[in-house]
Amino acid sequence: MRDEDLGASWRVLALVCAAAFVSTLDITVVVVAFNDIRESFTDVSRAQLSWVITVYTITAAAMLVPSGRLADRIGCGRVFLLGMGMFSLGSLLSGLAPNVRVLIGARMVQALGSALLTPSSLSLIARFFPAGRRNMAIGLWGAMGGLGGAAGPSLGAAIVGAGGWRWVFLINVPLGVIVVVVGARMLYRADWRQPALPPDLIGALMIIVGVSALALGLVQSDDWGWSDERTVGAFVVAAVVLSSLIARSAHNPLLSIDLRLFRINSFRWANGVALTLPIAFFLQFFGSVQFLTSVWGYSEPKAGLLLTPVSVLQASLTLQAGRLADRRGHRAVMLPGSLLYIAGSVAWFLTLDGERNLAAFYFGATLLALGVGLTYASFNSAAVHDLPPSQIGSGSGLNQTINRIGATLGIALAVALLAGEESATAFRRLWAVMIGCAIATALFAALIDTRPSHPTPAP
């Protein structure tokens, strides 16, 4: 590979890594800013305000697969720049939002931009890096996304403390503008097009409606009551729409969800992990911030700083876990990680109460960080491990969709379980559900067998 080509490849990688960092950061950083946002909109309940977080994950989940097809049809360079532009516009509108409705709409624009960025970033890496360097580049891209999620507590705490929650969004704008301006000059080579199916916008709309209805029933269950006709109606709508989506996909596998992929063992069980682990993780993340601020009385900046060490530990394991999974198989990494996560959940359930006890908090949090670091980084590569090359793109997109749905349900469940009762007892319910999700994750991880025939010795 010529030096000038290699330099261009690394510059493109820097662009897509920057995009991965900010788009992932905005999932976790808003959780830290949640209470500060509540203080600006005192007339809005916790359940209503939770849509600021969940609308982002729902929209991103629905639009990932259509975005991949759009990148194939019109060029990944164009889609990447469009995605970064929309993400920046959504960030600006979010920072300037005068009310919660505008903020939720702006977050949808942000999420659409994020969904456009993910598949186009992978396509750019595939086009600018040869096969021998491609896995390394994808690993760095994924690590930057993980770093963005892990940096959420510390960056969110610093930004909220310095200027308030609006700057959590506004700080994205200058970086987005730089990426668009620089990328417009660099990505002229990336506008190759190839035959592809049109985006399945009907399927995307069904995902948005079905998952939104499910989340609505969960977050409003306390205000409406579990037996209220509105709660029941939301669950019925979710069941009808999502089951119709599955039936539609079974009839035509070329739509949003190719159900044939679930016949492959590693894909099937890795997607089980992709659903249950994000539920547990967002229960943990949302719950820990709320616990530190509501029960133990820390400020949001202080709570974010308290979470920073375990977030750094979690991020540091991400790349190493991927390398170990390549050598020993994904089960050898994900199963121990799941067991560590169970242990951390149990530790919090047994030890956290109304009295401040940072030693107990950090003991459980360290186990949870080890578990997430080993497991969260591996389920995407496990899902595509046994897929034929022609289906890796669609399989990865579907895996990321399920991941975002799990994140949505995690936030919705956290709001429903706390239900306005900010006491140690309410949080113990939340930790108990975390334990259940962690056990399910361990069972799924135990069924994944991607061991190489001849394990590669460690360097």
BELZIGI-V258775 format. One record per backbone hydrogen bond with DSSP energy under -0.5 kcal/mol. NH is the residue of the N-H (numbers start at 1). CO is the residue of the C=O. If there is no record, write none. Layout:
BEGIN
NH;CO / NH;CO
END
This chain:
BEGIN
6;2 / 7;3 / 8;4 / 9;5 / 10;6 / 11;7 / 12;8 / 13;9 / 14;10 / 15;11 / 16;12 / 17;13 / 18;14 / 19;15 / 20;16 / 21;17 / 22;18 / 23;19 / 24;20 / 25;21 / 26;22 / 27;24 / 28;24 / 29;25 / 31;28 / 32;28 / 33;29 / 34;31 / 37;33 / 38;34 / 39;35 / 40;36 / 40;37 / 41;37 / 44;41 / 49;45 / 50;46 / 51;48 / 52;49 / 53;50 / 54;50 / 55;51 / 56;53 / 57;53 / 58;54 / 59;55 / 60;56 / 61;57 / 62;58 / 63;59 / 64;60 / 67;63 / 68;64 / 69;65 / 70;66 / 71;67 / 72;68 / 73;69 / 74;70 / 75;71 / 76;190 / 77;190 / 79;75 / 80;76 / 81;77 / 82;78 / 83;79 / 84;80 / 85;81 / 86;82 / 87;83 / 88;84 / 89;85 / 90;86 / 91;87 / 92;88 / 93;89 / 94;90 / 95;91 / 96;92 / 97;93 / 97;94 / 103;99 / 104;100 / 105;101 / 106;102 / 107;103 / 108;104 / 109;105 / 110;106 / 111;107 / 112;108 / 113;109 / 114;110 / 115;111 / 116;112 / 117;113 / 118;114 / 119;115 / 120;116 / 121;117 / 122;118 / 123;119 / 124;120 / 125;121 / 126;122 / 127;123 / 128;124 / 129;125 / 133;130 / 134;130 / 135;131 / 137;133 / 138;134 / 139;135 / 140;136 / 141;137 / 142;138 / 143;139 / 144;140 / 145;141 / 146;142 / 147;143 / 148;144 / 149;145 / 150;146 / 151;147 / 152;148 / 152;149 / 155;151 / 156;152 / 157;153 / 158;154 / 159;155 / 160;156 / 161;157 / 162;158 / 163;159 / 164;159 / 164;160 / 167;164 / 168;165 / 169;165 / 169;166 / 170;166 / 171;167 / 172;169 / 173;170 / 174;170 / 175;171 / 176;172 / 177;173 / 178;174 / 179;175 / 180;176 / 181;177 / 182;178 / 183;179 / 184;180 / 185;181 / 185;182 / 186;182 / 187;183 / 189;186 / 190;187 / 191;188 / 194;72 / 201;199 / 204;200 / 205;201 / 206;202 / 207;203 / 208;204 / 209;205 / 210;206 / 211;207 / 212;208 / 213;209 / 214;210 / 215;211 / 216;212 / 217;213 / 218;214 / 219;215 / 220;216 / 221;218 / 224;220 / 225;220 / 225;221 / 228;225 / 232;228 / 233;229 / 234;230 / 235;231 / 236;232 / 237;233 / 238;234 / 239;235 / 240;236 / 241;237 / 242;238 / 243;239 / 244;240 / 245;241 / 246;242 / 247;243 / 248;244 / 249;245 / 250;246 / 251;247 / 252;248 / 255;252 / 258;256 / 259;257 / 261;258 / 262;259 / 263;260 / 264;261 / 265;263 / 268;264 / 269;265 / 270;266 / 271;267 / 272;268 / 273;269 / 274;270 / 275;271 / 276;272 / 277;273 / 278;273 / 279;275 / 280;276 / 281;277 / 282;278 / 283;279 / 284;280 / 285;281 / 286;282 / 287;283 / 288;284 / 289;285 / 290;286 / 291;287 / 292;288 / 293;289 / 294;290 / 295;290 / 295;291 / 296;291 / 298;292 / 303;299 / 304;300 / 305;301 / 306;302 / 307;303 / 308;304 / 308;305 / 309;305 / 311;307 / 312;308 / 313;309 / 314;310 / 315;311 / 316;312 / 317;313 / 317;314 / 318;314 / 318;315 / 319;315 / 320;316 / 321;317 / 322;318 / 323;319 / 324;320 / 325;321 / 326;322 / 327;323 / 328;324 / 329;325 / 333;330 / 334;330 / 335;331 / 337;333 / 338;334 / 339;335 / 340;336 / 341;337 / 342;338 / 343;339 / 344;340 / 345;341 / 346;342 / 347;343 / 348;344 / 349;345 / 350;346 / 351;347 / 352;348 / 353;355 / 361;357 / 362;358 / 363;359 / 364;360 / 365;361 / 366;362 / 367;363 / 368;364 / 369;365 / 370;366 / 371;367 / 372;368 / 373;369 / 374;370 / 375;371 / 376;372 / 377;372 / 378;375 / 379;375 / 382;378 / 383;379 / 384;380 / 385;381 / 385;382 / 387;384 / 391;388 / 392;388 / 392;389 / 395;391 / 396;392 / 397;393 / 398;394 / 399;395 / 400;396 / 401;397 / 402;398 / 403;399 / 404;400 / 405;401 / 406;402 / 407;403 / 408;404 / 409;405 / 410;406 / 411;407 / 412;408 / 413;409 / 414;410 / 415;411 / 416;412 / 417;413 / 418;414 / 419;415 / 421;418 / 422;420 / 423;421 / 427;423 / 428;424 / 429;425 / 430;426 / 431;427 / 432;428 / 433;429 / 434;430 / 435;431 / 436;432 / 437;433 / 438;434 / 439;435 / 440;436 / 441;437 / 442;438 / 443;439 / 444;440 / 445;441 / 446;442 / 447;443 / 447;444 / 448;445 / 449;447 / 450;448
END
